[in-house]
Amino acid sequence: MGLPRRAGDPAELRKSLKPLLEKRRRARINESLRQLKGLILPLLGRESSRYSKLEKADILEMTVRFLQELPASCCPGTAPTPSDSYREGYRACLARLIRVVPACRVLEPAVSARLLEHLRRRAAGATPDGRRAGNSCGAPSPSPPPAPLPLPPAPACSPGLWRPW
């Protein structure tokens, strides 16, 4: 026959704290999902107001899809040069800007198009006046911007870590 339990018994204390701990754990998960939603929607170029009632699984799926699209290291045996890493980082930033800038509507569409076209040319290594990037900062041409060029293809092998500096 067992002894009667006292009020301060550790087993009884665990039983009474379990619902409280579970409530806190769920609150942390929900807060993290709320923050993740706030981070991922702008990166995907979607309006937060239109996606106010996303399910938790939808937020996680969108995040997984976004992360899968990021450049990943595919060739562990090759060491990328700093310039390769810089170019890949530039391309990754450009790809995000292409999605985000038009969706934000902060700039006029014509200015947005000129900016993205300039950045595409810089990614390809040429300035608007035809000189190689890095030689000078050529003045923008007064003529209207040409039709946007497709992004340069990403290299088949990307470095493991991108640094913005």
N, C-alpha and C positions, 0 to 999 in steps of 0.2 A: 504494500500500500504506500502511495507517495505522500510526501509531506505537503501540506497546503502551501500555496505560493504566496509570497509577500507582494505588496504593491510595487516594490522596487526591483522585482525579479527581472533579470536581463531578457528572458524569453518573452515575458509580458510586455516589456518596454519595446522590444522589436516589433511585436504584433501591433502595438498602438502607433508606432512611428511609420510602419510600412505604407499606409495610405498617404501620409503626408509626404514621404519621400517619393512615392510614385507620382503624386501631383506635381511636385517640383520638377521631376525628371521630364514629365510631359510638357510642362511650361517651358523648360529649356529647349526641348525639341521644337515646339511651336514657334518660339522666338527665333531660333536659328533658321527655321524654314521661312519665316517672315523676312528676315534679313537676306536670305539667299534669293528669295523672290524679288526683293528690291534691287539686288545686284544683277540678277540674270536678265530681267526684262529689258532694261536699257541696252544691255550688250547685244541682245537679239533684235533690238530696234522695235520693240513692242511697247504700247502705251500701258502704263500700270492701271489706269482707270478701267480699261476694257477687260483686264484680267484680275479683277478684285476677288473673285470667288474661285480661284484655282484650287484644285485638290492637292494634297501633299504629294501624291504620286506624280502629278503633272509637273510640279516644280522640280522634283528630283529627276524626272525624265528629261526635261528641258535642259537642266544643268549637265546631265550626263552627255546628252547630244552635243551641247556647246563644247564641253571639254574634249570630246572625241574629235571635234573638228580642229582643235588646236594642234599646232605642229608637235609631233612627238618624236623622240629619238628612235630611229629605226636601225641605225648602223652603229652598234656600240664599239666596234673596233676602230673606227676612224675618228681622229681628233679634229674638230672643225677649227678653222682659223678664226681669229677675232673678227675679221671682215665678213666671213660667212655668217657668223653669229649675228653681227650687226645687221646684215642684209635680211636675214630671216626675221629678226625682230622688227625691222622696218616694215617688211611685208605683212607680218602678223598685225601690227598696229594699223596699217593701211586697210587691211581686210575688215578690221573692226570699225574703222572710221567710215568706210563705205556703207556699212550697215547703220551706224549710229547718226552720222551727220544729217542725212536727209530726213531721218525720223524725228530728230530733235527740233527741226524747223527754227533754229536760232539764226541761221544765215538765210539770206535770200537764195532762192534756187540757183540763180545764175552765179552768184558768188560761191555757193557750195560746189557747183559743178566745176568752176575754175580751180578752186582749192584742191579738190580731189584729182583733177586732171594734172595739176602741178605735182602733187605727191606721187601720182602714178609714174610720171616722167622721171622724177627723182629716183623712184624705185628701179626704173629701167636703166638709170645711169645717164640720162640726158636732160639738159636744161631746155627751157622753151626755145632758146635761140640755137640749139643744135650742139652746143659745146658739151663736153663731158662734165658730169657732176663733180663738184669739188673745185673746179677751176675758177669759177666766179658765180655770183648770184645774178644771173641775167635778168634784165628788166622784163616784167610781164608784157606780152605782146598786146597791142591795143585792139587787135581783131578779136571777134568772138571766139570762144573756145571751141575746138573741134569736138567731134563725137568722142565720148569716153573710150579709151583703149581698154582692152581686157587686162586683168592683172597678169603680171609675168608669172609663168608656172613656178610653183614652189619646187625646190630641189627634192630629188627622190630621197635623199638622206638628210635629216635635219639634226642639229646639235641637241644635246640633252637639256641645256639651260640657256634661256634667253635673258640677257641683261640689257636694260634700257640705256645704259651709259656707255 
